[in-house]
Amino acid sequence: MRVLVTGGLGFVGVHLVDQLLCMRQITLITVLDNCRHTAAPQALPKSQRVQFVQGNVLDSDLVTHLVTDCEAVVHLAAETFVDASIADDELFVETNVTGTAVLLRALRTLGKRRLLHVSTDEVFGEATNEPFTESTPYRPRNPYAATKAAADHLVHAYSVTHGVDAVICHCSNLYGRWQYPEKLIPVTVMRLLRGEPALIYGTGRQSRTWLHVVDAAAGLIAALASGTGGESYLIGGDRELTTLDVVGRIAEQLEVPAAEAVSFVDDRPGHDYRYTTNNDKARRELGWVPAIEFETGLKDTVDWMIEHPGWWKR
Ligand SMILES: NC(=O)c1ccc[n+]([C@@H]2O[C@H](COP(=O)([O-])OP(=O)(O)OC[C@H]3O[C@@H](n4cnc5c(N)ncnc54)[C@H](O)[C@@H]3O)[C@@H](O)[C@H]2O)c1
């Protein structure tokens, strides 16, 4: 099987390609990526079975050509930083919505190919008492989440109307090696290593369900291989922590006194207070279970950032 991975130089992409390479039935992995600032080309595994194409998911001729030469597509290419989407959402609409539409049109025309569309739990908005499930209504509250929700709706519509064989995965908050230092964990590690406090929005009591990226990649591959077409799966972790909990653990590992580790700043507009996921369906139907404890994964991520200053000192 030949697989096209859009956005395959990004944080999730490089881990996904690494795991796809372990599957002998996969003969070629083509990575399409336009090398935005989050891309980590140095992390892409070197193999004759991996081919990199620099290009834009908005380029319909290129996308059609690449989809022609594969049997499955994993769609990761996206603009992903909520703060940037609040400042200016133009690129988010183009890449996340129009980019997904370009891919879907190619899949519709060519047929007989599976799409794994990677989405986020942020499309469900703010969790209250109950964790998100696959049937939670969509209520995106920031522009990033709204563009991901729009893309999900297009995928669902193409599945129902045009018979595109598509599976959607909603990942919870991910962390691990090669994450660009604009997201909470790597930016906190970077700031504390520089002797600067972590900047905490509002009270810091917002909570998220955390999942290691290696577990996430395994869940995505399980959905690609055995997910039911037209269905969606929550690929979420089991560990819910507040921002203050996460920053406190990083400060402890780096031996930064608590009083020097944080600086509170005004909350960002539309900041969701809580995301929490129920991953029962993925466990039951995909046979997937997250395996990496948060403490183990966080220690590995922090140690890795200490050993790889080239990733964040730029
Ligand atoms: N990281 C998380 O916590 C998380 C959680 C839930 C869902 N997701 C989803 O997973 C996917 C991957 O996220 P990530 O964390 O790896 O993001 P990332 O920003 O690290 O990677 C995105 C990749 O897409 C590429 N890209 C962007 N625009 C492109 C375009 N127009 N054409 C081709 N390539 C383009 C970038 O160069 C980059 O390599 C996204 O769809 C995101 O919404 C991520």
The ligand as a Gaussian input file, in Angstrom:
#p B3LYP/6-31G(d) Opt

LIG

0 1
 N       -0.714000      18.776000      18.106000
 C       -1.875000      18.651000      18.707000
 O       -1.997000      18.778000      19.942000
 C       -3.100000      18.310000      17.894000
 C       -4.259000      17.997000      18.586000
 C       -5.412000      17.701000      17.869000
 C       -5.388000      17.713000      16.480000
 N       -4.250000      18.033000      15.826000
 C       -4.292000      18.050000      14.349000
 O       -3.252000      17.249000      13.854000
 C       -2.766000      17.778000      12.614000
 C       -1.269000      17.948000      12.683000
 O       -0.972000      18.830000      13.772000
 P        0.530000      19.123000      14.214000
 O        0.508000      19.351000      15.668000
 O        1.455000      18.110000      13.616000
 O        0.735000      20.513000      13.482000
 P        2.085000      21.158000      12.917000
 O        1.789000      22.598000      12.801000
 O        3.256000      20.710000      13.714000
 O        2.211000      20.485000      11.475000
 C        1.429000      20.890000      10.382000
 C        2.219000      20.612000       9.120000
 O        1.394000      20.971000       8.014000
 C        2.201000      21.679000       7.078000
 N        1.331000      22.554000       6.295000
 C        0.678000      23.664000       6.737000
 N        0.013000      24.235000       5.728000
 C        0.214000      23.458000       4.630000
 C       -0.206000      23.533000       3.283000
 N       -1.001000      24.534000       2.858000
 N        0.197000      22.573000       2.402000
 C        1.024000      21.573000       2.839000
 N        1.461000      21.465000       4.103000
 C        1.066000      22.389000       4.991000
 C        3.206000      22.452000       7.923000
 O        4.352000      22.825000       7.182000
 C        3.510000      21.437000       9.023000
 O        4.608000      20.622000       8.674000
 C       -3.521000      19.090000      12.390000
 O       -4.549000      18.869000      11.465000
 C       -4.086000      19.430000      13.759000
 O       -5.294000      20.155000      13.652000
 C       -3.100000      18.323000      16.503000

